[in-house]
Amino acid sequence: MMKSAIKFATLALFSMAMIASPPSVPAFAAGGGGDPPSASPPPPDTRSAPKSTSKSKAPKQSSADDDAFRQGYRAAHATIYERNDFAGAIEQLKALGRDDNADVANLIGYSYRKLGDYRLSQAWYERALKADPNHVLTWQYYGLWQVEQGNRDQASYHLTRIAAICGTACEEYRSLAAALEKPPGTGLVY
């Protein structure tokens, strides 16, 4: 009985620690609402989603594929944040063949939003969140999308999701919170 109680207490403490500590967020996720980053981003997290319970395994990708993906992602990132060529970036990102990657889907959504195609932008943001429900940059960009659409309640919900993931001191939280502080209809551009 005592061993079971100790195991349960240990599990409870571990669970509380996991909930209380924010997950690590890659440095490139700090977006500042679309301001170009000062350095090139590190490669996106290319780990696959949790494996399904089926016995079939997907073929492993070679490191050459991963290198090509990282280079292509960096090029698309630069196309967006350095050249503001959103249509070109969409083509580059889709050519990577990793539409199910949250980083890729988020940048496609961001690019469509910057081009004014809110319907496609929304679909890509939702695809990114399906791939990674804790993708903080998607919550920020999708929250800004909500602000632009006048959906302040939804944007506030996105803000609470960001706080749960990285806290209230992270750049993504501060950016969306600042957008929500501005009066509706201000003509915000992000």
C-alpha positions as CSV (number, residue, x, y, z in Angstrom):
1,M,0.0,0.0,0.0
2,M,2.8,2.4,0.9
3,K,4.6,1.8,-2.4
4,S,1.4,2.6,-4.3
5,A,1.0,5.8,-2.4
6,I,4.6,6.8,-3.1
7,K,4.3,6.0,-6.8
8,F,1.0,8.0,-7.0
9,A,2.6,11.0,-5.2
10,T,5.6,10.9,-7.5
11,L,3.4,10.7,-10.6
12,A,1.3,13.6,-9.3
13,L,4.3,15.8,-8.6
14,F,5.8,15.0,-12.1
15,S,2.4,15.8,-13.7
16,M,2.2,19.1,-11.8
17,A,5.8,20.0,-12.9
18,M,5.0,19.3,-16.5
19,I,1.9,21.5,-16.4
20,A,3.6,24.3,-14.5
21,S,6.7,24.6,-16.7
22,P,6.3,26.1,-20.2
23,P,7.7,23.9,-23.0
24,S,10.8,25.0,-24.9
25,V,10.0,27.2,-27.8
26,P,12.4,27.4,-30.7
27,A,14.1,30.8,-31.1
28,F,12.6,31.3,-34.6
29,A,9.1,31.2,-33.1
30,A,9.5,34.6,-31.6
31,G,7.7,36.6,-34.3
32,G,7.0,40.1,-33.1
33,G,3.9,40.3,-35.3
34,G,5.7,40.0,-38.6
35,D,8.8,42.0,-38.0
36,P,11.8,40.5,-39.8
37,P,14.0,38.5,-37.4
38,S,17.5,39.8,-37.0
39,A,19.2,36.4,-37.8
40,S,18.2,33.5,-40.0
41,P,15.9,31.1,-38.2
42,P,17.1,27.7,-36.9
43,P,15.7,24.8,-38.8
44,P,12.1,23.9,-37.9
45,D,11.4,21.0,-35.6
46,T,11.2,18.1,-38.1
47,R,10.3,15.4,-35.6
48,S,7.2,13.5,-36.6
49,A,4.0,13.6,-34.8
50,P,3.3,10.8,-32.3
51,K,3.1,7.5,-34.0
52,S,-0.3,5.9,-34.6
53,T,-1.1,2.5,-33.1
54,S,-1.0,0.8,-36.5
55,K,1.9,-1.6,-37.2
56,S,2.9,0.1,-40.5
57,K,5.9,2.4,-40.3
58,A,6.6,5.3,-42.5
59,P,10.0,5.2,-44.2
60,K,12.7,7.1,-42.4
61,Q,13.9,10.2,-44.2
62,S,17.6,10.6,-44.9
63,S,19.7,13.4,-43.4
64,A,20.1,14.7,-47.0
65,D,16.3,15.1,-47.1
66,D,16.3,16.9,-43.8
67,D,19.1,19.2,-44.9
68,A,17.3,20.0,-48.1
69,F,14.1,20.7,-46.1
70,R,16.0,23.0,-43.7
71,Q,17.6,24.9,-46.5
72,G,14.3,25.2,-48.3
73,Y,12.5,26.4,-45.2
74,R,15.2,29.0,-44.5
75,A,14.9,30.2,-48.1
76,A,11.2,30.6,-47.7
77,H,11.5,32.3,-44.4
78,A,13.9,34.8,-45.9
79,T,11.5,35.3,-48.8
80,I,8.8,36.3,-46.3
81,Y,10.6,38.3,-43.7
82,E,13.4,39.9,-45.8
83,R,11.7,40.3,-49.2
84,N,8.0,40.4,-48.3
85,D,7.4,38.1,-51.3
86,F,4.4,36.2,-49.8
87,A,3.3,34.6,-53.1
88,G,6.8,33.4,-53.8
89,A,7.1,32.0,-50.2
90,I,3.9,30.1,-50.6
91,E,5.3,28.3,-53.7
92,Q,8.6,27.6,-51.9
93,L,6.9,26.2,-48.8
94,K,4.5,24.0,-50.7
95,A,7.4,22.7,-52.8
96,L,8.9,21.3,-49.6
97,G,6.2,18.7,-49.5
98,R,5.8,19.0,-45.8
99,D,2.3,20.6,-45.5
100,D,1.7,18.7,-42.3
101,N,4.6,20.4,-40.6
102,A,3.3,23.1,-38.2
103,D,6.1,25.5,-39.1
104,V,5.4,25.2,-42.8
105,A,1.6,25.4,-42.5
106,N,1.9,28.4,-40.2
107,L,4.1,30.4,-42.6
108,I,1.8,29.5,-45.5
109,G,-1.1,30.8,-43.4
110,Y,0.8,33.9,-42.5
111,S,1.6,34.5,-46.2
112,Y,-2.0,34.1,-47.3
113,R,-3.0,36.6,-44.5
114,K,-0.5,39.1,-45.7
115,L,-1.9,38.7,-49.2
116,G,-5.4,39.4,-47.9
117,D,-6.8,35.9,-48.5
118,Y,-8.2,35.3,-45.0
119,R,-10.2,32.2,-45.9
120,L,-7.1,30.3,-47.1
121,S,-5.0,31.8,-44.2
122,Q,-7.5,30.4,-41.7
123,A,-7.4,27.0,-43.2
124,W,-3.6,26.9,-43.0
125,Y,-3.5,28.2,-39.4
126,E,-5.9,25.5,-38.5
127,R,-3.8,22.9,-40.3
128,A,-0.7,24.1,-38.3
129,L,-2.6,23.8,-35.0
130,K,-3.8,20.3,-36.0
131,A,-0.2,19.3,-36.6
132,D,1.0,20.9,-33.3
133,P,-1.7,22.2,-30.9
134,N,1.1,24.0,-28.9
135,H,2.6,25.8,-31.8
136,V,2.9,29.2,-30.1
137,L,3.7,31.2,-33.3
138,T,0.5,29.9,-34.9
139,W,-1.6,30.9,-31.9
140,Q,0.0,34.4,-32.2
141,Y,-0.5,34.8,-35.9
142,Y,-4.0,33.3,-35.9
143,G,-4.8,35.6,-32.9
144,L,-3.7,38.6,-35.0
145,W,-5.8,37.2,-37.8
146,Q,-8.8,37.2,-35.4
147,V,-8.0,40.9,-34.4
148,E,-7.9,41.9,-38.1
149,Q,-11.3,40.1,-38.6
150,G,-12.8,41.9,-35.5
151,N,-13.0,38.7,-33.5
152,R,-11.6,40.1,-30.3
153,D,-13.1,37.4,-28.1
154,Q,-11.5,34.7,-30.2
155,A,-8.2,36.6,-30.2
156,S,-8.4,36.8,-26.4
157,Y,-8.8,33.0,-26.3
158,H,-5.7,32.7,-28.5
159,L,-3.9,34.9,-26.0
160,T,-4.8,32.6,-23.1
161,R,-3.5,29.6,-25.2
162,I,-0.2,31.4,-25.7
163,A,0.0,32.2,-22.0
164,A,-0.5,28.5,-21.2
165,I,2.3,27.5,-23.6
166,C,5.0,30.1,-23.0
167,G,3.8,32.4,-20.3
168,T,3.0,36.1,-20.4
169,A,6.5,37.3,-20.9
170,C,7.1,35.7,-24.3
171,E,7.2,37.9,-27.4
172,E,4.2,36.1,-28.9
173,Y,2.0,36.9,-25.9
174,R,3.2,40.6,-25.7
175,S,2.6,41.1,-29.5
176,L,-1.0,39.8,-29.4
177,A,-1.8,41.5,-26.1
178,A,-0.6,44.8,-27.6
179,A,-2.9,44.3,-30.6
180,L,-5.8,43.6,-28.3
181,E,-5.1,46.8,-26.3
182,K,-5.6,49.0,-29.4
183,P,-9.2,50.2,-30.1
184,P,-11.2,48.1,-32.6
185,G,-11.1,49.4,-36.2
186,T,-7.7,51.0,-35.7
187,G,-6.5,49.5,-39.0
188,L,-3.7,47.4,-37.5
189,V,-1.2,46.0,-39.8
190,Y,0.8,42.9,-38.7
